[in-house]
Amino acid sequence: METTWQSEQSLSVTSPKELTAKPGSLEVQVKVIDSQNHVLGMSRTVTVPIAEKSK
């Protein structure tokens, strides 16, 4: 997914619509990867609830 660096403490992401189309949850983990695809660091996994959209 495409991310935007906001600050040292904040990163935003635009998720594909199919990931948020139905209620449930997403497990999210951020990885910092260098140009050679080496993982330089990663966050803990966070569960994000997806609520049903109101009509």
PATI-944926 format. One record per atom (N, C-alpha, C): atom name; residue in three letters; residue number from 0; y, z, x negated. Coordinates in Angstrom, 2 decimals, decimal comma, always signed. Layout:
BEGIN
+------+---------+--------+---------+---------+---------+
! loke ! drenmar ! drenpa !      yy !      zz !      xx !
+------+---------+--------+---------+---------+---------+
!   CA !     ALA !    NUM !       Y !       Z !       X !
...
+------+---------+--------+---------+---------+---------+
! end
This chain:
BEGIN
+------+---------+--------+---------+---------+---------+
! loke ! drenmar ! drenpa !      yy !      zz !      xx !
+------+---------+--------+---------+---------+---------+
!    N !     MET !      0 !   -1,18 !   +0,00 !   -0,84 !
!   CA !     MET !      0 !   +0,00 !   +0,00 !   +0,00 !
!    C !     MET !      0 !   +1,24 !   +0,00 !   -0,88 !
!    N !     GLU !      1 !   +2,28 !   -0,59 !   -0,37 !
!   CA !     GLU !      1 !   +3,53 !   -0,64 !   -1,10 !
!    C !     GLU !      1 !   +4,27 !   +0,68 !   -0,99 !
!    N !     THR !      2 !   +4,74 !   +1,18 !   -2,12 !
!   CA !     THR !      2 !   +5,46 !   +2,46 !   -2,15 !
!    C !     THR !      2 !   +6,87 !   +2,26 !   -2,67 !
!    N !     THR !      3 !   +7,73 !   +3,21 !   -2,33 !
!   CA !     THR !      3 !   +9,10 !   +3,23 !   -2,84 !
!    C !     THR !      3 !   +9,35 !   +4,61 !   -3,43 !
!    N !     TRP !      4 !   +9,75 !   +4,65 !   -4,69 !
!   CA !     TRP !      4 !  +10,06 !   +5,90 !   -5,39 !
!    C !     TRP !      4 !  +11,40 !   +6,40 !   -4,89 !
!    N !     GLN !      5 !  +11,44 !   +7,58 !   -4,28 !
!   CA !     GLN !      5 !  +12,68 !   +8,14 !   -3,76 !
!    C !     GLN !      5 !  +13,33 !   +9,09 !   -4,77 !
!    N !     SER !      6 !  +12,52 !   +9,98 !   -5,34 !
!   CA !     SER !      6 !  +13,01 !  +10,96 !   -6,32 !
!    C !     SER !      6 !  +11,79 !  +11,54 !   -7,04 !
!    N !     GLU !      7 !  +12,02 !  +12,52 !   -7,90 !
!   CA !     GLU !      7 !  +10,91 !  +13,17 !   -8,60 !
!    C !     GLU !      7 !   +9,96 !  +13,88 !   -7,64 !
!    N !     GLN !      8 !  +10,43 !  +14,22 !   -6,45 !
!   CA !     GLN !      8 !   +9,62 !  +14,95 !   -5,48 !
!    C !     GLN !      8 !   +9,24 !  +14,11 !   -4,26 !
!    N !     SER !      9 !   +9,69 !  +12,87 !   -4,17 !
!   CA !     SER !      9 !   +9,51 !  +12,11 !   -2,94 !
!    C !     SER !      9 !   +9,14 !  +10,65 !   -3,18 !
!    N !     LEU !     10 !   +8,18 !  +10,20 !   -2,41 !
!   CA !     LEU !     10 !   +7,70 !   +8,81 !   -2,45 !
!    C !     LEU !     10 !   +7,50 !   +8,38 !   -1,01 !
!    N !     SER !     11 !   +7,91 !   +7,18 !   -0,66 !
!   CA !     SER !     11 !   +7,67 !   +6,72 !   +0,71 !
!    C !     SER !     11 !   +6,72 !   +5,53 !   +0,68 !
!    N !     VAL !     12 !   +6,01 !   +5,34 !   +1,78 !
!   CA !     VAL !     12 !   +5,04 !   +4,26 !   +1,88 !
!    C !     VAL !     12 !   +5,14 !   +3,63 !   +3,26 !
!    N !     THR !     13 !   +4,94 !   +2,33 !   +3,31 !
!   CA !     THR !     13 !   +4,84 !   +1,63 !   +4,58 !
!    C !     THR !     13 !   +3,36 !   +1,29 !   +4,76 !
!    N !     SER !     14 !   +2,77 !   +1,89 !   +5,78 !
!   CA !     SER !     14 !   +1,33 !   +1,68 !   +5,98 !
!    C !     SER !     14 !   +1,10 !   +0,51 !   +6,92 !
!    N !     PRO !     15 !   -0,02 !   -0,19 !   +6,73 !
!   CA !     PRO !     15 !   -0,36 !   -1,28 !   +7,65 !
!    C !     PRO !     15 !   -0,55 !   -0,75 !   +9,07 !
!    N !     LYS !     16 !   -0,14 !   -1,51 !  +10,05 !
!   CA !     LYS !     16 !   -0,20 !   -1,07 !  +11,45 !
!    C !     LYS !     16 !   -1,61 !   -0,69 !  +11,88 !
!    N !     GLU !     17 !   -2,61 !   -1,36 !  +11,36 !
!   CA !     GLU !     17 !   -3,99 !   -1,05 !  +11,78 !
!    C !     GLU !     17 !   -4,42 !   +0,36 !  +11,36 !
!    N !     LEU !     18 !   -3,78 !   +0,94 !  +10,36 !
!   CA !     LEU !     18 !   -4,12 !   +2,31 !   +9,95 !
!    C !     LEU !     18 !   -3,56 !   +3,36 !  +10,89 !
!    N !     THR !     19 !   -2,52 !   +3,01 !  +11,63 !
!   CA !     THR !     19 !   -1,88 !   +3,99 !  +12,52 !
!    C !     THR !     19 !   -1,96 !   +3,56 !  +13,99 !
!    N !     ALA !     20 !   -2,78 !   +2,58 !  +14,31 !
!   CA !     ALA !     20 !   -2,87 !   +2,06 !  +15,68 !
!    C !     ALA !     20 !   -3,58 !   +3,03 !  +16,62 !
!    N !     LYS !     21 !   -4,51 !   +3,81 !  +16,12 !
!   CA !     LYS !     21 !   -5,28 !   +4,73 !  +16,96 !
!    C !     LYS !     21 !   -5,07 !   +6,17 !  +16,49 !
!    N !     PRO !     22 !   -5,13 !   +7,12 !  +17,43 !
!   CA !     PRO !     22 !   -5,01 !   +8,54 !  +17,03 !
!    C !     PRO !     22 !   -6,15 !   +8,92 !  +16,09 !
!    N !     GLY !     23 !   -5,88 !   +9,86 !  +15,23 !
!   CA !     GLY !     23 !   -6,88 !  +10,33 !  +14,27 !
!    C !     GLY !     23 !   -6,18 !  +10,96 !  +13,09 !
!    N !     SER !     24 !   -6,67 !  +10,68 !  +11,89 !
!   CA !     SER !     24 !   -6,02 !  +11,21 !  +10,69 !
!    C !     SER !     24 !   -6,29 !  +10,28 !   +9,52 !
!    N !     LEU !     25 !   -5,39 !  +10,36 !   +8,55 !
!   CA !     LEU !     25 !   -5,53 !   +9,61 !   +7,31 !
!    C !     LEU !     25 !   -5,58 !  +10,61 !   +6,17 !
!    N !     GLU !     26 !   -6,42 !  +10,35 !   +5,19 !
!   CA !     GLU !     26 !   -6,40 !  +11,15 !   +3,97 !
!    C !     GLU !     26 !   -5,62 !  +10,35 !   +2,93 !
!    N !     VAL !     27 !   -4,59 !  +10,98 !   +2,38 !
!   CA !     VAL !     27 !   -3,67 !  +10,30 !   +1,46 !
!    C !     VAL !     27 !   -3,71 !  +10,98 !   +0,10 !
!    N !     GLN !     28 !   -3,78 !  +10,15 !   -0,95 !
!   CA !     GLN !     28 !   -3,70 !  +10,65 !   -2,32 !
!    C !     GLN !     28 !   -2,86 !   +9,66 !   -3,11 !
!    N !     VAL !     29 !   -1,92 !  +10,16 !   -3,88 !
!   CA !     VAL !     29 !   -1,06 !   +9,32 !   -4,71 !
!    C !     VAL !     29 !   -1,60 !   +9,33 !   -6,13 !
!    N !     LYS !     30 !   -1,73 !   +8,13 !   -6,71 !
!   CA !     LYS !     30 !   -2,14 !   +8,00 !   -8,11 !
!    C !     LYS !     30 !   -1,07 !   +7,23 !   -8,86 !
!    N !     VAL !     31 !   -0,73 !   +7,70 !  -10,05 !
!   CA !     VAL !     31 !   +0,19 !   +7,00 !  -10,93 !
!    C !     VAL !     31 !   -0,68 !   +6,24 !  -11,93 !
!    N !     ILE !     32 !   -0,52 !   +4,90 !  -11,93 !
!   CA !     ILE !     32 !   -1,38 !   +4,04 !  -12,74 !
!    C !     ILE !     32 !   -0,49 !   +3,21 !  -13,67 !
!    N !     ASP !     33 !   -0,89 !   +3,11 !  -14,94 !
!   CA !     ASP !     33 !   -0,10 !   +2,32 !  -15,89 !
!    C !     ASP !     33 !   -0,48 !   +0,84 !  -15,80 !
!    N !     SER !     34 !   +0,15 !   +0,02 !  -16,64 !
!   CA !     SER !     34 !   -0,07 !   -1,43 !  -16,59 !
!    C !     SER !     34 !   -1,49 !   -1,84 !  -16,96 !
!    N !     GLN !     35 !   -2,25 !   -0,94 !  -17,58 !
!   CA !     GLN !     35 !   -3,64 !   -1,23 !  -17,94 !
!    C !     GLN !     35 !   -4,62 !   -0,58 !  -16,96 !
!    N !     ASN !     36 !   -4,11 !   -0,16 !  -15,80 !
!   CA !     ASN !     36 !   -4,90 !   +0,48 !  -14,74 !
!    C !     ASN !     36 !   -5,51 !   +1,82 !  -15,13 !
!    N !     HIS !     37 !   -4,90 !   +2,51 !  -16,08 !
!   CA !     HIS !     37 !   -5,32 !   +3,87 !  -16,41 !
!    C !     HIS !     37 !   -4,61 !   +4,84 !  -15,48 !
!    N !     VAL !     38 !   -5,34 !   +5,77 !  -14,90 !
!   CA !     VAL !     38 !   -4,74 !   +6,77 !  -14,03 !
!    C !     VAL !     38 !   -4,04 !   +7,82 !  -14,91 !
!    N !     LEU !     39 !   -2,73 !   +7,92 !  -14,75 !
!   CA !     LEU !     39 !   -1,94 !   +8,87 !  -15,54 !
!    C !     LEU !     39 !   -1,83 !  +10,22 !  -14,85 !
!    N !     GLY !     40 !   -1,96 !  +10,22 !  -13,55 !
!   CA !     GLY !     40 !   -1,88 !  +11,45 !  -12,77 !
!    C !     GLY !     40 !   -2,21 !  +11,16 !  -11,33 !
!    N !     MET !     41 !   -2,60 !  +12,21 !  -10,60 !
!   CA !     MET !     41 !   -2,86 !  +12,03 !   -9,18 !
!    C !     MET !     41 !   -2,58 !  +13,32 !   -8,43 !
!    N !     SER !     42 !   -2,23 !  +13,14 !   -7,18 !
!   CA !     SER !     42 !   -1,91 !  +14,28 !   -6,31 !
!    C !     SER !     42 !   -3,18 !  +14,83 !   -5,69 !
!    N !     ARG !     43 !   -3,05 !  +15,97 !   -5,04 !
!   CA !     ARG !     43 !   -4,16 !  +16,46 !   -4,23 !
!    C !     ARG !     43 !   -4,23 !  +15,58 !   -2,99 !
!    N !     THR !     44 !   -5,36 !  +15,55 !   -2,32 !
!   CA !     THR !     44 !   -5,52 !  +14,78 !   -1,09 !
!    C !     THR !     44 !   -4,92 !  +15,56 !   +0,07 !
!    N !     VAL !     45 !   -4,13 !  +14,87 !   +0,89 !
!   CA !     VAL !     45 !   -3,47 !  +15,47 !   +2,04 !
!    C !     VAL !     45 !   -3,93 !  +14,73 !   +3,29 !
!    N !     THR !     46 !   -4,24 !  +15,47 !   +4,35 !
!   CA !     THR !     46 !   -4,62 !  +14,87 !   +5,63 !
!    C !     THR !     46 !   -3,37 !  +14,74 !   +6,49 !
!    N !     VAL !     47 !   -3,10 !  +13,52 !   +6,95 !
!   CA !     VAL !     47 !   -1,94 !  +13,23 !   +7,78 !
!    C !     VAL !     47 !   -2,42 !  +12,89 !   +9,19 !
!    N !     PRO !     48 !   -2,00 !  +13,69 !  +10,20 !
!   CA !     PRO !     48 !   -2,44 !  +13,40 !  +11,57 !
!    C !     PRO !     48 !   -1,72 !  +12,17 !  +12,12 !
!    N !     ILE !     49 !   -2,45 !  +11,36 !  +12,87 !
!   CA !     ILE !     49 !   -1,89 !  +10,19 !  +13,55 !
!    C !     ILE !     49 !   -1,94 !  +10,48 !  +15,05 !
!    N !     ALA !     50 !   -0,77 !  +10,62 !  +15,65 !
!   CA !     ALA !     50 !   -0,69 !  +10,94 !  +17,08 !
!    C !     ALA !     50 !   -0,75 !   +9,67 !  +17,91 !
!    N !     GLU !     51 !   -1,17 !   +9,82 !  +19,15 !
!   CA !     GLU !     51 !   -1,18 !   +8,68 !  +20,08 !
!    C !     GLU !     51 !   +0,27 !   +8,30 !  +20,38 !
!    N !     LYS !     52 !   +0,53 !   +7,01 !  +20,38 !
!   CA !     LYS !     52 !   +1,88 !   +6,53 !  +20,66 !
!    C !     LYS !     52 !   +2,17 !   +6,64 !  +22,14 !
!    N !     SER !     53 !   +3,38 !   +7,13 !  +22,46 !
!   CA !     SER !     53 !   +3,76 !   +7,21 !  +23,87 !
!    C !     SER !     53 !   +4,18 !   +5,82 !  +24,35 !
!    N !     LYS !     54 !   +3,91 !   +5,58 !  +25,59 !
!   CA !     LYS !     54 !   +4,21 !   +4,25 !  +26,15 !
!    C !     LYS !     54 !   +5,53 !   +4,25 !  +26,88 !
+------+---------+--------+---------+---------+---------+
! end
